[in-house]
Amino acid sequence: MRKRFIAGAVCPHCQQKDTLALWRENNVDVVECVKCGHQMREADKQVRDQVRTNEQVIGIFHPD
């Protein structure tokens, strides 16, 4: 698994700059702060459309 850093990005949790690493895991983008460990995940459009078609979704959680 190859991780890439996001230049200039600030962690929404610890506010540190240039600490966010990005990689893909099972068609899901994962961003993690290497300082505090805070993670954010977002499925690509194809996965989101499939979930919404076949599941009853009350809401989608977007961690800040």
N, C-alpha and C positions, 0 to 999 in steps of 0.2 A: 504494500500500500504506500503510495507516494503522497506525501503531504507537501503543500505549498503554503508559504506565508503570504498574507495579504498586506502589502505595503501601505503604511499610513493608517491602517484600521485601528480603532480603539475598542477595547473590550467593554461591553455595556455593563458588566458586573464590577470589575476592579478599576476601570478607566485607564489601564495601561495601554500605551501605543506600541504598535508593531509586535504584538504577541499572539495574533490570531492565525492559526493554521487551518487550511481547508483540504478536505479529501472527500471522495465518494465511497459510499458503503451501501451496497444493495440498491442502487439507483437513488440514493438519498445523499444530498450534500450535507456534510458535517463540518461545522466550524467549531474549533476548540481554542480556548485561551491557554497557552503553555505556562502562564504564570499562576492563574487561579483554578484552572480546570473547568471553567464554565463552558457548556456546550450548547450549540444551537443546531437544529436539524430542519431540513426542508426537502420534501420529496419533489422530484421533477414533475412536470405537467402531466406526463403519461401516467405516472403512478397516482397522482392526485385525482385525475379524471376517473381512473379505474376504481378507486376507493369510493368516491362519491356516487358512482353508478351502482355499485353493488352493496353499499352499506347505508344504514340510516345514521347520518352524522348530525349531531345536535349542534356542535360547534368545533372549531379547529383551534387548538392551543398554539399560540405563538409566544414563546418565552422571550422576555425582554432582557 
